[in-house]
């Protein structure tokens, strides 16, 4: 008689531990195979719907929305970008949290951190600088507030917080 681990892998009769999943139990010992949570049990009625949820792998957990930016000019004029709790990077690179399609915006242009109800914008050594409101000198790190106008290169973004 063949021996199987609790996950259904076939095992040699001399093995006490499955080399694939390291389970010690096997069906011959009276242990049932594990079943997927939410899968219908033997007692479930045929045709009954079972609620299941698929978990998407590889996505970062998303925080709560705490504000947003609205593009005031450029290729994305009128488009809004959600600001989430924690830390986000703004730039033209595809791995940024807020992707801005504008030639004057650096790949990783600036970062925004939301902590304890405050929003702090930091320039990430961008080529064309980060400015707040009508400022003419680039910022290194500055707290921003509701209705501030943020300029990344030539792109202007209106900031709104909740």
N, C-alpha and C positions, 0 to 999 in steps of 0.2 A: 504494500500500500504506500502511495506517495504521501509525503509530509509537506504541509504548507504553513508558512508563517501567518500571523494575524492579518497581514496585508495581502495575502494570496500568493506570495512568491513561493515557488517550489523549492524545497530544501532537501538535501541528502539526509538519509535517516540518521547518520552519525552527528549531524550538526545540532547544537542546542540553541544557537543564535543565528538569525537570518543574516547573511553577508551583505544583503542589499539595503535593508532598512533597520537592522539591528534589533528586531523584535524577538522576544524569547518565546512567546506563545505560538502554538501551531494548532491547526484544526483537529488533529488527532487527539489532542489533550482536552477537547471539549470547548475550546475557546472559539467564539464566533468571529468571523471576519468583521473588521470595522466597517461602519457604513457612514456615508456622507451625511453631515448634519442637514436636516431639511429633506432628506430623501424619504420616500414613503416606506413605512415599516410594513411588516407582514400583516399587522392588524388593520392597516388602512384599507378603506373600501376602494374597490377598483373604480377608476375614473375620478376620484376625488382630487381636487387641485391642492398642491403643496406649495406653500410660499417659500421661495428661495431667492437669495440675493447673490449676484456675482460680484466679487471683489476685483477691482481693476488693479493690477500690479504695476509698479513702477511710477505711479503718480504720487506727488507729494501731497500730504494732507493739506487741505485748503483751510485757511483761517477765516474768521468773520470779516465781512466787508466793513471798513472803517472810513472810507472816503473814495474819491475818484478824481481823475484828471480828465479834462476835456481839451482836445487839440483845437487851438484857436486859428491856426494857419497850417500851411504845408499840405502834403499828400493825404493826410488823415484828418483834415479839418472837420470838426463836428463830432468826431469819434470820441467815445469816452473809454477810459481804462480804469478798472476797479483797483482800489488800494486795499490790501488785506493786512490783518494784524501781522506784526513781526517785521521782517526785512525783505525788501524787494529791490531788484536791480533794473534800472531803466537804460535802454540803449537800442542800437540797431542790430545787435547780434541775435541769432535765433534762439540762444539759450537764456536770454534775459526774461525776467518775469513780465515786464512791460516792454513790448517790442515796438519801436518807433521807426517808421519808414520815412526817414529824412536823411539826405546826404550829409548834412552838417552835424548829425548826431553820431558820436563815437560808438563803437561796438558795445562797450560797457561804460556808459557816460556818467551815470550818477546812481546813488543808492538812496532809498528812503526807508527809514526805520520808524516804526510806530511802537512806542513803549510808554506805559503810564499816562496815556492820553495825549502824549506829545508826538509830533512828527518832526524828525530831523532829516534834512536833505544834505547829502555829502557828494561833492564832485569826486569822481574816480580818475583824476588826472586826465580829463578829457582834452581833446585837441582844441575845441572851440569854446570851452568854458560853460559854467552853470551860473545863472543870474536869477535874482529874486526881484519881483516888481520892476521898478524903473532903474535898478542898480546898474552901474556901468563897470563895476569890478567883479570879477568872478569870485564866487564863494568857495570856501574849502568845506565848511560845515556850518549849517544854519538851521534854526528851528523855523518851520513854516506854519502858517495859520490859514484858516478858512478864507477863501477868496484871494489868496496870493496868486500872482502871475509868475510862473516859473518859465525861464527861457533856457533851453538846451541848444546851443548853437543858434540857428535861426528859428527853431521851433518854439512856439509859445504854448504853454499849457496852463489852463485855469485849474486851481486846486480847490476842491470842496471836501470838507470833512463832515462826518456824521456826529 
